[in-house]
Amino acid sequence: MSFDLNTLWFLLIAVLFTGFFFLEGFDYGVGILLPFVAKNDKERRVVINTIGPHWDGNEVWLLTAGGAIFAAFPNWYATLFSGFYLALFLILLALILRGVAFEFRSKDTNPTWRKTWDTAVFIGSFLPALLWGVAFGNIVRGVPIDAAMTYTGTFFTLLNPFALLGGLVTLSLFTLHGALFLSLKTDGVILERVQALLKRLWVPTVVLVVAFVGFSLIETDLFVGFNLVQGIGLVTAVVALLAAGWMIWQNRLGRAFIGTGLTLVGTVAFLFGGLFPRVMPSSLGSQFDLTIYNAASSPYTLKVMSIVALIFVPIVLVYQGWSYWVFRKRVTLESHLEY
């Protein structure tokens, strides 16, 4: 495998999605768990405050990944966003609803007002957590793309059993990841409810992940030409998820959180490693696959982008790391932060 700028940007996009799923994964999970671990307005405020300083920063990883696809692989962007238009529109709508809910819930003390926006937080977290798995399930499975790089299927083409299973995998993983994050950021009765949920969340997550890997053998070519990156990713994901379960039973929840994080990292490595050098396989024939070469921008564009990324990506990483350090303490019922 020759290493060039096309390969570099494929790797960078994979890294961006890895960061997005790791960070926004627990972010979505917290939103999904909001109605189940918080029983009154003050408790819901505490749960929301655990991600209050971070949720918008976490979404920057998605915006950057989308921008990188648009600039580095415009044909991939065009085919993906036209073919998956409705699904991605629903994700965007959910994210807008979620962001508005975070900002608006505290603008009025009326219980109905706050409960309505808390429901919006749940919906705005649940839908993306499900639909991102559906989207990536379809990408690795392959969708109908013709010689003109045009998606020829419909919205219902995307609702196949394998992709829907992928959606359940991301939904369960993000929820478990979010529960572990809450276990590190809350105390008292909220922490007790989260701890009671953890064991019940881990078992179905393992079942879904195993089913997805098994189904991948039938529905995809991910195991054809199985490579080192895939092997490392798959082993990391499986071992880390099993280790997370063990740590949950041992009540070592910080290590369990690292375990679910590594599961997400390994999953992305497995999927992107299986795709390379393709970015979107075509179910109509391999000759119609979009690759890092036929979907790419000009070499000059990739060169300029690489220079810009080299300068600004480290700055963004340092800033986000600093923000997590500043807000590292637990959020208690005595907190009065309003995010």
C-alpha positions as CSV (number, residue, x, y, z in Angstrom):
1,M,0.0,0.0,0.0
2,S,1.5,3.3,-1.1
3,F,1.0,6.2,1.3
4,D,-0.1,9.4,-0.4
5,L,-2.3,12.4,0.4
6,N,-5.4,10.5,-0.6
7,T,-4.6,7.8,2.0
8,L,-3.7,10.5,4.5
9,W,-7.1,12.1,4.2
10,F,-8.9,8.8,4.4
11,L,-7.1,8.2,7.6
12,L,-7.8,11.7,8.9
13,I,-11.5,11.2,8.2
14,A,-11.4,7.9,10.0
15,V,-9.8,9.6,13.0
16,L,-12.4,12.4,13.0
17,F,-15.2,9.8,13.1
18,T,-13.4,7.9,15.8
19,G,-13.2,11.1,17.9
20,F,-16.9,11.9,17.1
21,F,-18.2,8.5,18.2
22,F,-16.0,8.4,21.3
23,L,-17.0,11.9,22.5
24,E,-20.5,12.3,21.1
25,G,-21.2,8.7,21.9
26,F,-21.4,9.3,25.6
27,D,-23.1,12.6,24.8
28,Y,-25.9,10.9,23.1
29,G,-26.0,8.2,25.8
30,V,-26.6,10.8,28.5
31,G,-29.4,12.3,26.5
32,I,-31.0,8.9,26.0
33,L,-30.8,8.1,29.7
34,L,-32.1,11.4,30.8
35,P,-35.8,10.2,31.4
36,F,-34.6,7.0,33.1
37,V,-32.0,8.2,35.7
38,A,-33.5,11.7,36.5
39,K,-37.0,11.8,38.1
40,N,-37.4,15.5,38.8
41,D,-36.4,18.8,37.3
42,K,-33.3,19.3,39.6
43,E,-32.0,15.8,38.8
44,R,-32.5,16.4,35.1
45,R,-30.6,19.6,35.4
46,V,-27.7,17.8,37.0
47,V,-27.7,15.1,34.2
48,I,-27.7,17.8,31.5
49,N,-25.0,19.7,33.3
50,T,-22.6,16.7,33.0
51,I,-22.4,17.3,29.2
52,G,-23.3,21.0,29.2
53,P,-19.8,22.3,28.7
54,H,-18.9,19.7,26.1
55,W,-21.8,18.7,23.8
56,D,-21.3,21.5,21.2
57,G,-17.6,21.0,21.1
58,N,-18.1,17.2,20.6
59,E,-20.2,18.0,17.5
60,V,-17.3,19.9,16.0
61,W,-15.8,16.5,15.2
62,L,-18.8,15.7,13.0
63,L,-18.7,19.1,11.3
64,T,-15.0,18.7,10.6
65,A,-15.5,15.2,9.2
66,G,-18.2,16.4,6.9
67,G,-16.1,19.3,5.8
68,A,-13.1,17.1,5.2
69,I,-15.2,14.7,3.1
70,F,-16.6,17.6,1.1
71,A,-13.1,19.1,0.4
72,A,-11.0,16.0,0.1
73,F,-13.5,13.6,-1.6
74,P,-16.2,15.7,-3.2
75,N,-17.7,12.8,-5.2
76,W,-18.0,10.8,-2.0
77,Y,-19.8,13.7,-0.4
78,A,-22.1,14.2,-3.3
79,T,-23.1,10.5,-3.5
80,L,-23.4,10.1,0.2
81,F,-25.5,13.2,0.9
82,S,-27.8,12.7,-2.1
83,G,-28.3,9.0,-1.5
84,F,-28.7,9.2,2.2
85,Y,-30.4,12.6,2.1
86,L,-33.5,11.8,4.2
87,A,-31.6,9.9,6.8
88,L,-28.9,12.6,7.2
89,F,-31.7,15.3,7.2
90,L,-33.3,13.5,10.1
91,I,-30.0,13.4,11.9
92,L,-29.5,17.1,11.3
93,L,-33.0,17.9,12.4
94,A,-32.5,15.9,15.6
95,L,-29.2,17.7,16.4
96,I,-30.9,21.1,15.9
97,L,-33.7,20.0,18.2
98,R,-31.3,18.8,20.7
99,G,-29.2,22.0,20.7
100,V,-32.2,24.2,21.0
101,A,-33.5,22.1,23.8
102,F,-30.3,22.5,25.8
103,E,-30.5,26.3,25.4
104,F,-34.3,26.8,25.9
105,R,-35.2,24.4,28.8
106,S,-34.0,26.9,31.4
107,K,-35.7,30.0,29.9
108,D,-38.9,29.3,31.7
109,T,-39.7,27.6,35.1
110,N,-43.0,26.2,33.9
111,P,-42.8,22.4,34.5
112,T,-44.5,21.6,31.2
113,W,-42.1,23.8,29.3
114,R,-39.0,22.1,30.8
115,K,-40.5,18.6,30.4
116,T,-41.2,19.2,26.8
117,W,-37.6,20.3,26.1
118,D,-36.2,17.4,28.1
119,T,-38.2,15.1,25.8
120,A,-36.6,16.9,22.9
121,V,-33.2,16.1,24.4
122,F,-34.1,12.5,24.5
123,I,-35.4,12.4,20.9
124,G,-32.5,14.5,19.6
125,S,-30.1,12.0,21.2
126,F,-31.9,8.7,20.3
127,L,-32.4,9.4,16.6
128,P,-28.7,10.1,15.7
129,A,-27.5,7.3,17.9
130,L,-29.6,4.9,15.9
131,L,-29.3,6.5,12.4
132,W,-25.4,6.7,12.4
133,G,-25.3,2.9,12.8
134,V,-27.8,2.5,10.0
135,A,-25.7,4.8,7.8
136,F,-22.4,3.1,8.4
137,G,-24.1,-0.3,8.1
138,N,-25.2,0.6,4.6
139,I,-21.9,2.0,3.6
140,V,-19.9,-1.1,4.5
141,R,-22.6,-3.4,3.0
142,G,-22.7,-1.5,-0.2
143,V,-25.5,0.5,-1.8
144,P,-26.6,0.8,-5.5
145,I,-24.2,3.3,-7.2
146,D,-24.0,3.4,-11.0
147,A,-21.2,4.4,-13.4
148,A,-22.1,8.1,-13.0
149,M,-21.5,7.8,-9.2
150,T,-25.2,8.3,-8.6
151,Y,-27.1,6.5,-5.9
152,T,-30.0,4.7,-7.6
153,G,-31.8,3.2,-4.6
154,T,-34.5,4.7,-2.4
155,F,-34.9,5.5,1.3
156,F,-36.3,2.1,1.9
157,T,-33.2,0.5,0.3
158,L,-31.4,1.7,3.4
159,L,-33.8,0.0,5.8
160,N,-32.3,-3.5,5.3
161,P,-31.9,-5.9,8.3
162,F,-28.1,-5.5,8.4
163,A,-28.2,-1.7,8.5
164,L,-30.9,-1.7,11.1
165,L,-28.9,-4.1,13.2
166,G,-26.0,-1.7,12.9
167,G,-28.3,1.1,14.2
168,L,-29.1,-1.0,17.3
169,V,-25.4,-1.6,17.9
170,T,-24.5,2.1,17.9
171,L,-27.6,2.8,20.0
172,S,-26.7,0.3,22.6
173,L,-23.0,1.1,22.6
174,F,-23.6,4.8,23.0
175,T,-26.2,4.3,25.8
176,L,-23.8,2.1,27.7
177,H,-20.9,4.6,27.1
178,G,-23.2,7.4,28.3
179,A,-24.2,5.5,31.4
180,L,-20.5,5.0,32.3
181,F,-19.8,8.6,31.8
182,L,-22.7,9.5,34.1
183,S,-21.3,7.1,36.7
184,L,-18.1,9.2,36.7
185,K,-19.8,12.6,36.7
186,T,-22.7,12.2,39.2
187,D,-23.3,11.1,42.8
188,G,-26.2,10.2,45.1
189,V,-29.4,8.8,43.9
190,I,-28.6,9.5,40.2
191,L,-25.4,7.5,40.5
192,E,-27.4,4.7,42.2
193,R,-29.8,4.5,39.3
194,V,-27.0,4.6,36.7
195,Q,-25.2,1.7,38.5
196,A,-28.4,-0.3,38.5
197,L,-28.8,0.1,34.7
198,L,-25.2,-0.7,33.8
199,K,-25.4,-4.5,34.0
200,R,-28.7,-4.6,32.2
201,L,-27.2,-2.5,29.4
202,W,-24.0,-4.4,28.9
203,V,-25.5,-7.8,28.2
204,P,-27.8,-6.8,25.2
205,T,-24.9,-4.7,23.9
206,V,-22.6,-7.7,23.7
207,V,-25.3,-9.8,22.0
208,L,-25.9,-7.1,19.4
209,V,-22.2,-6.6,18.7
210,V,-21.6,-10.4,18.3
211,A,-24.7,-10.6,16.0
212,F,-23.4,-7.7,13.9
213,V,-20.0,-9.3,13.5
214,G,-21.6,-12.6,12.5
215,F,-24.0,-10.9,10.1
216,S,-21.0,-9.1,8.5
217,L,-19.7,-12.4,7.3
218,I,-22.8,-12.9,5.3
219,E,-23.8,-9.4,4.2
220,T,-20.5,-7.7,3.5
221,D,-17.0,-8.3,2.2
222,L,-15.3,-7.0,5.3
223,F,-13.7,-10.4,5.9
224,V,-12.5,-10.8,2.3
225,G,-8.8,-9.8,2.3
226,F,-8.9,-9.3,6.0
227,N,-6.0,-7.0,7.0
228,L,-3.9,-6.1,10.0
229,V,-5.9,-2.9,10.8
230,Q,-9.1,-4.8,10.8
231,G,-7.7,-7.5,13.0
232,I,-6.4,-5.0,15.5
233,G,-9.7,-3.1,15.4
234,L,-11.9,-6.2,15.8
235,V,-9.8,-7.7,18.6
236,T,-9.6,-4.3,20.4
237,A,-13.4,-3.8,20.2
238,V,-14.3,-7.3,21.4
239,V,-11.7,-7.6,24.2
240,A,-12.5,-4.0,25.4
241,L,-16.2,-4.7,25.5
242,L,-15.8,-7.9,27.5
243,A,-13.3,-6.2,29.8
244,A,-15.8,-3.3,30.3
245,G,-18.3,-5.8,31.5
246,W,-15.9,-7.3,33.9
247,M,-15.0,-3.9,35.2
248,I,-18.7,-3.1,35.6
249,W,-19.2,-6.1,37.8
250,Q,-16.1,-5.2,39.8
251,N,-17.4,-1.6,40.1
252,R,-14.3,-0.2,38.4
253,L,-16.4,2.2,36.3
254,G,-13.6,4.5,35.2
255,R,-11.8,1.5,33.5
256,A,-15.1,0.3,32.1
257,F,-15.6,3.7,30.5
258,I,-12.2,3.4,28.8
259,G,-13.3,-0.1,27.7
260,T,-16.4,1.1,25.9
261,G,-14.4,4.0,24.4
262,L,-11.9,1.5,23.0
263,T,-14.8,-0.6,21.7
264,L,-15.9,2.4,19.7
265,V,-12.4,3.1,18.5
266,G,-11.8,-0.5,17.5
267,T,-15.2,-0.7,15.7
268,V,-14.3,2.4,13.5
269,A,-10.9,0.9,12.7
270,F,-12.5,-2.4,11.7
271,L,-15.0,-0.7,9.4
272,F,-12.6,1.8,7.8
273,G,-9.9,-0.9,7.5
274,G,-12.4,-3.1,5.6
275,L,-13.4,-0.3,3.3
276,F,-10.0,0.9,2.2
277,P,-9.3,2.0,-0.4
278,R,-13.0,2.4,-1.1
279,V,-15.1,5.0,0.5
280,M,-18.5,3.7,-0.7
281,P,-18.8,0.2,-2.2
282,S,-21.4,-0.3,-4.9
283,S,-23.8,-3.2,-4.7
284,L,-24.1,-3.0,-8.5
285,G,-20.5,-4.1,-9.1
286,S,-17.0,-3.4,-7.8
287,Q,-16.3,-1.4,-11.0
288,F,-18.7,1.3,-9.7
289,D,-17.1,1.6,-6.2
290,L,-16.1,5.0,-5.0
291,T,-12.5,5.0,-3.9
292,I,-10.0,7.4,-2.4
293,Y,-8.8,8.1,-6.0
294,N,-11.9,8.4,-8.2
295,A,-13.7,10.4,-5.5
296,A,-10.9,12.7,-4.6
297,S,-10.1,16.4,-5.2
298,S,-7.0,17.5,-7.1
299,P,-3.6,16.9,-5.6
300,Y,-3.1,20.6,-5.1
301,T,-6.3,20.8,-3.0
302,L,-5.2,17.9,-0.8
303,K,-1.8,19.5,-0.3
304,V,-3.2,22.8,0.8
305,M,-5.7,21.0,3.1
306,S,-2.9,19.0,4.7
307,I,-1.0,22.2,5.5
308,V,-4.0,23.8,7.1
309,A,-4.9,20.7,9.1
310,L,-1.3,20.4,10.4
311,I,-1.6,23.9,11.8
312,F,-5.1,24.0,13.3
313,V,-5.9,20.4,14.3
314,P,-3.4,20.4,17.2
315,I,-4.8,23.7,18.5
316,V,-8.3,22.3,18.5
317,L,-7.2,19.2,20.3
318,V,-5.4,21.1,23.0
319,Y,-8.4,23.4,23.6
320,Q,-10.8,20.5,23.9
321,G,-8.5,18.6,26.2
322,W,-8.3,21.8,28.4
323,S,-12.1,22.1,28.5
324,Y,-12.5,18.6,29.8
325,W,-9.8,19.2,32.4
326,V,-11.5,22.3,33.6
327,F,-14.9,20.6,34.0
328,R,-13.5,17.3,35.2
329,K,-15.3,17.3,38.6
330,R,-18.6,15.5,39.4
331,V,-21.8,17.4,39.1
332,T,-23.9,17.2,42.2
333,L,-27.4,18.1,43.2
334,E,-26.0,21.1,44.9
335,S,-24.6,22.4,41.6
336,H,-26.3,25.5,40.2
337,L,-24.6,25.6,36.8
338,E,-27.0,26.4,34.0
339,Y,-26.0,25.1,30.6
